[in-house]
Amino acid sequence: MIANLPFVAVALLIGIAFAMILLKYNMIKMIMGLGILEGAVNLFLVALGYRESGIAPIFTNSPANGSAMVMPTVQALTLTNIVIGVATMALMLVFVMLVYKKYGTVDANEMRRLRE
């Protein structure tokens, strides 16, 4: 059970994130839900790349005794996901600021009423 704990945490975080995205009408809370979803995906990638008693994937000191290395591909994907996530999060927050300047609210339902 303890070996599956990261995957249980990922499932819990994904559930919280989808609930925030689908059930909240405040756009900042929706963006927070996307941030939690991004963190869950990063945790999932790192948990997939973990190997029991694995060593860091540095090839200058490659293991001579046959021990396994952790997977470097998922670590690279996680770093890439973090960089892209920060950029898109900043862009979404700028859009929310522009919407607030135009409509005076960040509530999605309120903006729909103002449009009619």
N, C-alpha and C positions, 0 to 999 in steps of 0.2 A: 504493500500500500504506500509506503513512504517513497518508493521509486516513482510512483505515478502522481505524486503531489504537485509537481509543476504543471502537469496536464490538467489536473483538477482546478488549479489556480487559473489556468488559461481559459477553461470553460466558464468559470465563474466571472472572470473579467469580460469575456465576450458577451455573456448574458447581461451584465450590468451596462456595457457599452451600447448594445442594441436597444435596451430599455431606455437609456438616455436619449438615443438618437430618435427613436420612434415615438416615445411618449411625451417628451418635453417640447414646448413650443418656443422657449427662449433659445435664440440662435447661439448664444455663448455656451449654454449647456449642451447643445448639440455638438458644438466643436469640442467641448470637453469629452463628450462620449467618443468622438473620433480619436482623440488623444489616448483615451483608455484602450480603445480597440487597437491602436497602433502599438501600445505597450504590450498588449496580450499577444499580438503577432510576433513581436520581438522576443518575448519570453518563450513562445512556442518554438521559434527558430533556434534559440540557444539550447532549449531542452532537447531538441532533436539532434543537435550536434554533440551533446555530451556523451562521453564514453567513460565507463567505470575505470578508475585509476589511469586515465589518459594523461598525456603530457602535452605541453604547449607545442603547436606546430611550427617550431623553429628548426630549419633544416641544417643549421650549422652544427647542432648537437643532436643529430638524429639518433634514435634509440638503437643501441646495439644489442640489447637483451630481448628484443622482440616485443616490447610493450607498445600499446596502441597510442596513436596521437588523436586528439580531439579533431573534429572535422573543421578545417579552416573556411570552407565554403559558406557555411551557415553564419559564421562570424562576420565574413565580408558582406553577406546579404543583410545582416542585422545593422552593421554600420551604415550601409547604403540606405537602408530603410529609415534610420534615424535622421540622416541628413535630408532626405526627401521629405520626411514627416515634418521637420522643423520649418522647411521652406513653405510647404503647403499650409501648415498651421498659421504661419505669419500672413500668408496671402488671404486665407479665410477670415482672419481677424481684421485685416484691412477692409475686406468687403463688408463685414459687420459694422465697422466704424462708418463707412460710407452710407450704408443703409440707415444707420442711426441718425446721421446728419440729415438725410433726405426725409425720413418718415418720423423721426423722433421716438422710435421704439425699436426694440430688438425682438419683439414677440411676433412670430410668424402669423398667427391668427389675426392680430391687430393690423398688420400690413395688408392682409387680404381684404379686411373691411375697409381700409382706407382706399383701396384700389377701386372699389365699386362705386 
